[in-house]
Amino acid sequence: MASSACIAATCSSWTVSCRQPRGSSRLKTQPRPFRALTSCTSSCSVSLAALSSSPESPSRSSVDTSLWKRDELHSALLNFGRTEFRARSGSKLVLAMAAEMKTVLVTGAGGRTGQIAYKKLEKMSDQFIARGLVRSEESKSKVGGGDSIFVGDVTKPETLKEAFSGIDALIILTSAVPKMKPGFDPTKGGRPEFYYEEGGFPEQVDWLGQKAQIDAAKEAGVKQIVLVGSMGGTNDNHPLNALGNGKILIWKRKAEKYLSEAGLPYTIIRAGGLQDKDGGIRELLLGADDALLSTDTKAVARADVAEVAIQALLNEEAKNKALDLASKPEGEGTPTTDFKAFFSQCTATF
Ligand SMILES: NC(=O)c1ccc[n+]([C@@H]2O[C@H](COP(=O)([O-])OP(=O)(O)OC[C@H]3O[C@@H](n4cnc5c(N)ncnc54)[C@H](OP(=O)(O)O)[C@@H]3O)[C@@H](O)[C@H]2O)c1
């Protein structure tokens, strides 16, 4: 067989060898590093060998996963769907898992919640292939700056195509960001004034920009969309709408409505006031129609919002639901771990 020499030479990585289609007189046994796989033509049959310290019976724990090019493996499995994959016993499990992995795009991946969601997905690399969309090179550097991060502007639909191509699910974490007008002096009392930058008004980012993402996702054949929005949308006179005269919650709600009628599985998460605190240590609260806003528990950690967005991809009970999200203070109640039960409490579809 092709690659025993190369196995020794490339220990702890994937090795790929391509050969000519059946009937070809010459067996091409040129070993390729896995990175080259996507450049193979569809006439190749591909055999993969997972290498480890125990090549005959590699197990997941004995393979150095940091060297895997999962994104490439996944696209290879898609591209070579009809071709033959061979793997040594023990690595079949890994290949099967790769075939089932979802490619998930997080938009707003350079934002505060977006960064957490993207990095969580990256860590869950046995289930997800993480992609991010950011607006600038500066934001790209906040999430590692790798090939999985695409630069695009949701107000310019033509810039989204590449990032959306081939994804299975989308987590929308973009938002218009109000800026404080310079010159505010808190020692003098009064309230700061806010404005939105040209091109960054909520109508453009939260309505048209989210609509563009939903449309791009539909066109790309996406199977599920999770949209992170905000509580407060039932009240047109909510103070956030006055910020920079942007009517941000009104435009966000319009996008939520659009998603709920788009005809593909969705989850709308309307978060309470976001906090930069650790996640996974509080009991999460699920509500509807802004009822949580009239309680003392209307805040939630960004890390918990990111987790709930990801869990929505893993639990059928989250599909076609809209929920308000807050949490009890740390130390009160029991930290939420059973997300199937959590989403099952939700009956609202918008
Ligand atoms: N702040 C709160 O207390 C609160 C409360 C409830 C709900 N929420 C909602 O929760 C979500 C996450 O909030 P967050 O505070 O974590 O977000 P954030 O840090 O404000 O991030 C928003 C992201 O959207 C990106 N973005 C803006 N315009 C864009 C455009 N035209 N094209 C592409 N990307 C664009 C920004 O990109 P750049 O990195 O380039 O700026 C930024 O990364 C938002 O939907 C927010 O409205 C917030």
The ligand as a Gaussian input file, in Angstrom:
#p B3LYP/6-31G(d) Opt

LIG

0 1
 N      -25.358000      45.286000      25.172000
 C      -26.369000      44.740000      25.811000
 O      -26.550000      44.894000      27.039000
 C      -27.342000      43.882000      25.039000
 C      -28.505000      43.509000      25.695000
 C      -29.342000      42.619000      25.047000
 C      -29.041000      42.139000      23.785000
 N      -27.895000      42.578000      23.145000
 C      -27.637000      42.034000      21.819000
 O      -26.746000      40.945000      21.945000
 C      -25.967000      40.833000      20.757000
 C      -24.482000      40.774000      21.138000
 O      -24.132000      41.969000      21.801000
 P      -22.606000      42.370000      22.051000
 O      -22.656000      43.560000      22.978000
 O      -21.811000      41.205000      22.468000
 O      -22.180000      42.790000      20.608000
 P      -21.039000      43.817000      20.140000
 O      -19.826000      43.623000      20.979000
 O      -21.618000      45.203000      20.100000
 O      -20.744000      43.286000      18.682000
 C      -21.503000      43.621000      17.569000
 C      -20.715000      43.150000      16.369000
 O      -21.450000      43.467000      15.172000
 C      -20.491000      43.790000      14.197000
 N      -21.063000      44.606000      13.137000
 C      -21.672000      45.803000      13.252000
 N      -22.016000      46.261000      12.038000
 C      -21.607000      45.335000      11.142000
 C      -21.661000      45.241000       9.736000
 N      -22.205000      46.219000       8.991000
 N      -21.150000      44.150000       9.139000
 C      -20.583000      43.161000       9.868000
 N      -20.494000      43.196000      11.215000
 C      -20.990000      44.282000      11.842000
 C      -19.430000      44.572000      14.927000
 O      -18.264000      44.528000      14.151000
 P      -16.918000      45.313000      14.567000
 O      -16.196000      44.335000      15.458000
 O      -16.230000      45.571000      13.305000
 O      -17.351000      46.548000      15.290000
 C      -19.344000      43.817000      16.241000
 O      -18.372000      42.845000      16.191000
 C      -26.335000      42.017000      19.902000
 O      -27.323000      41.650000      18.987000
 C      -26.911000      42.988000      20.891000
 O      -27.816000      43.893000      20.314000
 C      -27.064000      43.441000      23.764000

